Amino acid sequence: QVQLVESGGGLVQPGGSLRLSCAASGFTISSSLMRWYRQAPGKERELVAYINWAGTPITYIDSVKGRFTISRDNAKNTVYLQMNNLKVEDTAVYYCNREKDWGKGTLVTVSS
């Protein structure tokens, strides 16, 4: 059974950092394309970043380039999203995704 469990969200001030984790089970992330999405209040879910089978990280949204980095630890079967210099507009629920499988999300709130 495939499971994706996100963690690491919380309340942070603008300029702060968080590292989100996505613990996967039921498959191996090293053979999968793994994605992070986010959904802000009142907006559609959008792709933030993904990492491919070769481990090449791709940051998708221009607004997070240079601030967010996706990575993975194959030994832990976990994908990460390091988020630095957070802005108010980064406030959203962040979801881990693999094909049709989704986690329940973790809430990131950036506020002073």
N, CA and C atoms as a LAMMPS dump frame, in Angstrom:
ITEM: TIMESTEP
0
ITEM: NUMBER OF ATOMS
336
ITEM: BOX BOUNDS ff ff ff
-5.0000000000000000e+02 5.0000000000000000e+02
-5.0000000000000000e+02 5.0000000000000000e+02
-5.0000000000000000e+02 5.0000000000000000e+02
ITEM: ATOMS id mol type element x y z
1 1 1 N 0.851 -1.192 0
2 1 2 C 0 0 0
3 1 3 C 0.888 1.244 0
4 2 1 N 0.64 2.098 -0.965
5 2 2 C 1.429 3.316 -1.083
6 2 3 C 0.953 4.344 -0.059
7 3 1 N 1.894 4.928 0.639
8 3 2 C 1.586 6.014 1.574
9 3 3 C 2.618 7.109 1.446
10 4 1 N 2.127 8.331 1.533
11 4 2 C 2.985 9.512 1.552
12 4 3 C 2.58 10.342 2.763
13 5 1 N 3.52 10.587 3.648
14 5 2 C 3.219 11.316 4.876
15 5 3 C 4.128 12.538 4.977
16 6 1 N 3.511 13.708 4.873
17 6 2 C 4.261 14.957 4.975
18 6 3 C 4.373 15.411 6.431
19 7 1 N 5.44 16.118 6.718
20 7 2 C 5.637 16.708 8.033
21 7 3 C 6.582 17.893 7.899
22 8 1 N 6.664 18.675 8.965
23 8 2 C 7.614 19.778 8.988
24 8 3 C 7.012 21.154 8.817
25 9 1 N 5.717 21.214 8.555
26 9 2 C 5.084 22.509 8.423
27 9 3 C 4.936 23.207 9.762
28 10 1 N 4.507 24.451 9.697
29 10 2 C 4.308 25.214 10.921
30 10 3 C 4.221 26.689 10.647
31 11 1 N 4.291 27.449 11.721
32 11 2 C 4.25 28.911 11.637
33 11 3 C 5.674 29.451 11.685
34 12 1 N 5.996 30.305 10.73
35 12 2 C 7.334 30.88 10.665
36 12 3 C 7.226 32.34 10.248
37 13 1 N 8.151 33.144 10.711
38 13 2 C 8.147 34.557 10.326
39 13 3 C 8.741 34.733 8.943
40 14 1 N 8.375 35.809 8.278
41 14 2 C 8.999 36.094 6.971
42 14 3 C 10.522 36.122 7.102
43 15 1 N 11.167 35.49 6.12
44 15 2 C 12.621 35.382 6.151
45 15 3 C 13.116 34.115 6.804
46 16 1 N 12.234 33.39 7.446
47 16 2 C 12.614 32.161 8.12
48 16 3 C 12.717 30.971 7.175
49 17 1 N 13.018 29.831 7.769
50 17 2 C 13.208 28.599 6.994
51 17 3 C 12.422 27.44 7.604
52 18 1 N 12.059 26.529 6.736
53 18 2 C 11.46 25.267 7.155
54 18 3 C 11.956 24.179 6.218
55 19 1 N 11.99 22.965 6.733
56 19 2 C 12.274 21.821 5.875
57 19 3 C 11.119 20.85 5.994
58 20 1 N 10.455 20.632 4.874
59 20 2 C 9.361 19.675 4.821
60 20 3 C 9.91 18.298 4.47
61 21 1 N 9.275 17.284 5.026
62 21 2 C 9.644 15.904 4.731
63 21 3 C 8.443 15.157 4.193
64 22 1 N 8.712 14.222 3.318
65 22 2 C 7.673 13.34 2.783
66 22 3 C 8.197 11.913 2.915
67 23 1 N 7.68 11.206 3.898
68 23 2 C 8.084 9.825 4.117
69 23 3 C 7.215 8.915 3.268
70 24 1 N 7.858 8.153 2.401
71 24 2 C 7.131 7.282 1.479
72 24 3 C 7.229 5.827 1.929
73 25 1 N 6.173 5.084 1.652
74 25 2 C 6.165 3.642 1.914
75 25 3 C 5.35 2.95 0.841
76 26 1 N 5.652 1.689 0.616
77 26 2 C 4.947 0.922 -0.403
78 26 3 C 5.596 0.985 -1.775
79 27 1 N 6.635 1.77 -1.912
80 27 2 C 7.387 1.865 -3.166
81 27 3 C 8.713 2.538 -2.834
82 28 1 N 9.626 2.554 -3.804
83 28 2 C 10.929 3.19 -3.58
84 28 3 C 11.001 4.496 -4.344
85 29 1 N 11.371 5.559 -3.653
86 29 2 C 11.384 6.873 -4.287
87 29 3 C 12.461 6.982 -5.355
88 30 1 N 13.501 6.165 -5.258
89 30 2 C 14.6 6.268 -6.218
90 30 3 C 14.181 5.86 -7.613
91 31 1 N 13.071 5.191 -7.753
92 31 2 C 12.573 4.79 -9.069
93 31 3 C 11.336 5.582 -9.469
94 32 1 N 11.091 6.682 -8.759
95 32 2 C 9.875 7.46 -8.988
96 32 3 C 10.178 8.929 -9.2
97 33 1 N 9.288 9.575 -9.909
98 33 2 C 9.31 11.023 -10.033
99 33 3 C 8.494 11.568 -8.868
100 34 1 N 9.127 12.301 -8.014
101 34 2 C 8.475 12.812 -6.815
102 34 3 C 8.267 14.311 -6.929
103 35 1 N 7.102 14.764 -6.512
104 35 2 C 6.751 16.174 -6.654
105 35 3 C 6.265 16.775 -5.341
106 36 1 N 6.493 18.042 -5.187
107 36 2 C 5.871 18.844 -4.14
108 36 3 C 4.916 19.83 -4.802
109 37 1 N 3.705 19.862 -4.305
110 37 2 C 2.698 20.833 -4.722
111 37 3 C 2.339 21.692 -3.518
112 38 1 N 1.681 22.788 -3.795
113 38 2 C 1.116 23.581 -2.719
114 38 3 C -0.211 24.167 -3.161
115 39 1 N -1.037 24.437 -2.157
116 39 2 C -2.329 25.06 -2.42
117 39 3 C -2.572 26.135 -1.381
118 40 1 N -2.598 27.358 -1.841
119 40 2 C -2.855 28.489 -0.972
120 40 3 C -4.36 28.687 -0.826
121 41 1 N -4.796 29.329 0.228
122 41 2 C -6.233 29.553 0.425
123 41 3 C -6.863 30.238 -0.771
124 42 1 N -7.925 29.643 -1.297
125 42 2 C -8.651 30.236 -2.406
126 42 3 C -7.994 30.097 -3.759
127 43 1 N -6.905 29.334 -3.814
128 43 2 C -6.197 29.184 -5.091
129 43 3 C -6.115 27.71 -5.488
130 44 1 N -5.765 27.49 -6.727
131 44 2 C -5.61 26.129 -7.21
132 44 3 C -4.274 25.543 -6.752
133 45 1 N -4.236 24.239 -6.692
134 45 2 C -2.997 23.553 -6.343
135 45 3 C -1.992 23.762 -7.472
136 46 1 N -0.738 24.044 -7.102
137 46 2 C 0.282 24.289 -8.108
138 46 3 C 1.531 23.471 -7.809
139 47 1 N 2.223 23.098 -8.877
140 47 2 C 3.456 22.333 -8.741
141 47 3 C 4.586 23.265 -8.299
142 48 1 N 5.276 22.873 -7.25
143 48 2 C 6.383 23.684 -6.735
144 48 3 C 7.717 23.189 -7.261
145 49 1 N 7.943 21.886 -7.146
146 49 2 C 9.233 21.318 -7.535
147 49 3 C 9.097 19.819 -7.699
148 50 1 N 10.029 19.235 -8.45
149 50 2 C 10.046 17.785 -8.541
150 50 3 C 11.478 17.294 -8.666
151 51 1 N 11.649 16.04 -8.397
152 51 2 C 12.962 15.418 -8.5
153 51 3 C 12.796 14.122 -9.267
154 52 1 N 13.67 13.919 -10.262
155 52 2 C 13.46 12.789 -11.156
156 52 3 C 14.217 11.535 -10.705
157 53 1 N 14.149 10.514 -11.552
158 53 2 C 14.723 9.223 -11.181
159 53 3 C 16.236 9.32 -10.992
160 54 1 N 16.862 10.228 -11.752
161 54 2 C 18.307 10.385 -11.646
162 54 3 C 18.699 11.235 -10.435
163 55 1 N 17.709 11.73 -9.735
164 55 2 C 18.004 12.573 -8.579
165 55 3 C 18.239 14.017 -8.934
166 56 1 N 17.878 14.385 -10.157
167 56 2 C 18.037 15.774 -10.58
168 56 3 C 16.885 16.606 -10.039
169 57 1 N 17.196 17.585 -9.232
170 57 2 C 16.113 18.409 -8.686
171 57 3 C 15.713 19.515 -9.65
172 58 1 N 14.44 19.726 -9.747
173 58 2 C 13.904 20.785 -10.594
174 58 3 C 12.965 21.636 -9.749
175 59 1 N 13.224 22.886 -9.675
176 59 2 C 12.309 23.805 -9.023
177 59 3 C 11.448 24.426 -10.097
178 60 1 N 10.172 24.375 -9.933
179 60 2 C 9.259 24.681 -11.011
180 60 3 C 8.77 26.121 -11.027
181 61 1 N 8.304 26.601 -9.891
182 61 2 C 7.726 27.937 -9.858
183 61 3 C 8.843 28.973 -9.779
184 62 1 N 8.771 29.979 -10.63
185 62 2 C 9.791 31.027 -10.633
186 62 3 C 9.886 31.73 -9.28
187 63 1 N 8.759 31.847 -8.624
188 63 2 C 8.724 32.619 -7.384
189 63 3 C 9.511 31.967 -6.248
190 64 1 N 9.85 30.672 -6.403
191 64 2 C 10.59 30.019 -5.328
192 64 3 C 12.017 29.683 -5.734
193 65 1 N 12.372 29.94 -6.968
194 65 2 C 13.73 29.643 -7.428
195 65 3 C 14.753 30.42 -6.619
196 66 1 N 15.774 29.708 -6.209
197 66 2 C 16.802 30.325 -5.372
198 66 3 C 16.472 30.287 -3.898
199 67 1 N 15.259 29.895 -3.556
200 67 2 C 14.849 29.843 -2.143
201 67 3 C 14.484 28.42 -1.706
202 68 1 N 13.883 27.653 -2.605
203 68 2 C 13.441 26.289 -2.283
204 68 3 C 14.339 25.284 -2.99
205 69 1 N 14.578 24.175 -2.312
206 69 2 C 15.356 23.096 -2.907
207 69 3 C 14.728 21.761 -2.552
208 70 1 N 14.514 20.953 -3.568
209 70 2 C 13.999 19.606 -3.344
210 70 3 C 15.178 18.634 -3.333
211 71 1 N 15.077 17.638 -2.471
212 71 2 C 16.131 16.623 -2.394
213 71 3 C 15.505 15.329 -1.906
214 72 1 N 16.309 14.282 -1.905
215 72 2 C 15.783 13.013 -1.418
216 72 3 C 16.882 12.23 -0.716
217 73 1 N 16.454 11.354 0.185
218 73 2 C 17.336 10.427 0.872
219 73 3 C 16.813 9.032 0.569
220 74 1 N 17.481 8.345 -0.341
221 74 2 C 16.986 7.039 -0.765
222 74 3 C 16.997 6.034 0.391
223 75 1 N 17.976 6.147 1.258
224 75 2 C 18.069 5.204 2.37
225 75 3 C 16.878 5.339 3.318
226 76 1 N 16.385 6.565 3.448
227 76 2 C 15.233 6.814 4.315
228 76 3 C 13.925 6.799 3.536
229 77 1 N 14.039 6.664 2.212
230 77 2 C 12.848 6.695 1.351
231 77 3 C 12.018 7.953 1.612
232 78 1 N 12.713 9.056 1.682
233 78 2 C 12.095 10.329 2.062
234 78 3 C 12.521 11.434 1.105
235 79 1 N 11.581 12.287 0.785
236 79 2 C 11.83 13.451 -0.054
237 79 3 C 11.69 14.694 0.814
238 80 1 N 12.516 15.67 0.538
239 80 2 C 12.516 16.9 1.333
240 80 3 C 12.254 18.116 0.459
241 81 1 N 11.765 19.157 1.11
242 81 2 C 11.678 20.462 0.468
243 81 3 C 12.231 21.472 1.462
244 82 1 N 13.433 21.941 1.181
245 82 2 C 14.048 22.975 2.012
246 82 3 C 13.564 24.325 1.528
247 83 1 N 12.999 25.09 2.438
248 83 2 C 12.421 26.38 2.083
249 83 3 C 13.109 27.46 2.903
250 84 1 N 13.788 28.35 2.217
251 84 2 C 14.515 29.44 2.865
252 84 3 C 13.918 30.783 2.469
253 85 1 N 14.209 31.782 3.267
254 85 2 C 13.732 33.139 2.996
255 85 3 C 12.237 33.137 2.666
256 86 1 N 11.482 32.511 3.535
257 86 2 C 10.053 32.366 3.299
258 86 3 C 9.346 33.709 3.275
259 87 1 N 8.327 33.772 2.423
260 87 2 C 7.533 34.977 2.259
261 87 3 C 6.077 34.689 2.618
262 88 1 N 5.343 35.736 2.898
263 88 2 C 3.939 35.571 3.265
264 88 3 C 3.183 34.796 2.189
265 89 1 N 3.538 35.06 0.932
266 89 2 C 2.839 34.414 -0.178
267 89 3 C 3.18 32.934 -0.327
268 90 1 N 4.105 32.432 0.483
269 90 2 C 4.39 30.994 0.484
270 90 3 C 3.424 30.228 1.381
271 91 1 N 2.585 30.948 2.095
272 91 2 C 1.606 30.303 2.954
273 91 3 C 0.694 29.4 2.134
274 92 1 N 0.63 28.132 2.522
275 92 2 C -0.148 27.153 1.767
276 92 3 C -0.076 25.804 2.478
277 93 1 N -0.907 24.906 2.02
278 93 2 C -0.749 23.501 2.389
279 93 3 C 0.144 22.872 1.325
280 94 1 N 1.173 22.198 1.779
281 94 2 C 2.141 21.585 0.874
282 94 3 C 1.902 20.083 0.825
283 95 1 N 1.849 19.565 -0.402
284 95 2 C 1.538 18.159 -0.619
285 95 3 C 2.679 17.459 -1.355
286 96 1 N 2.881 16.224 -0.967
287 96 2 C 3.816 15.336 -1.663
288 96 3 C 3.012 14.487 -2.648
289 97 1 N 3.604 14.246 -3.792
290 97 2 C 2.883 13.497 -4.837
291 97 3 C 3.791 12.542 -5.594
292 98 1 N 3.204 11.401 -5.934
293 98 2 C 3.848 10.458 -6.83
294 98 3 C 2.736 9.843 -7.669
295 99 1 N 2.747 10.152 -8.944
296 99 2 C 1.719 9.68 -9.885
297 99 3 C 0.332 10.05 -9.329
298 100 1 N -0.489 9.072 -9.039
299 100 2 C -1.838 9.369 -8.566
300 100 3 C -1.941 9.409 -7.045
301 101 1 N -0.814 9.234 -6.381
302 101 2 C -0.816 9.157 -4.928
303 101 3 C -0.461 10.502 -4.301
304 102 1 N -1.213 10.85 -3.272
305 102 2 C -1.047 12.126 -2.59
306 102 3 C -0.976 11.913 -1.08
307 103 1 N -0.2 12.733 -0.432
308 103 2 C -0.251 12.791 1.008
309 103 3 C -1.387 13.699 1.448
310 104 1 N -1.549 13.824 2.78
311 104 2 C -2.626 14.669 3.307
312 104 3 C -2.21 16.127 3.423
313 105 1 N -0.935 16.382 3.273
314 105 2 C -0.451 17.751 3.279
315 105 3 C 0.027 18.219 4.637
316 106 1 N 0.846 19.261 4.608
317 106 2 C 1.319 19.901 5.829
318 106 3 C 1.204 21.416 5.626
319 107 1 N 0.672 22.082 6.632
320 107 2 C 0.383 23.506 6.518
321 107 3 C 1.612 24.345 6.863
322 108 1 N 1.92 25.259 5.965
323 108 2 C 2.989 26.237 6.193
324 108 3 C 2.341 27.612 6.248
325 109 1 N 2.553 28.291 7.364
326 109 2 C 2.024 29.633 7.532
327 109 3 C 3.177 30.584 7.766
328 110 1 N 3.295 31.574 6.889
329 110 2 C 4.353 32.57 7.02
330 110 3 C 3.703 33.889 7.414
331 111 1 N 4.001 34.309 8.603
332 111 2 C 3.34 35.506 9.136
333 111 3 C 4.182 36.116 10.242
334 112 1 N 4.101 37.433 10.321
335 112 2 C 4.792 38.123 11.407
336 112 3 C 3.86 38.331 12.588
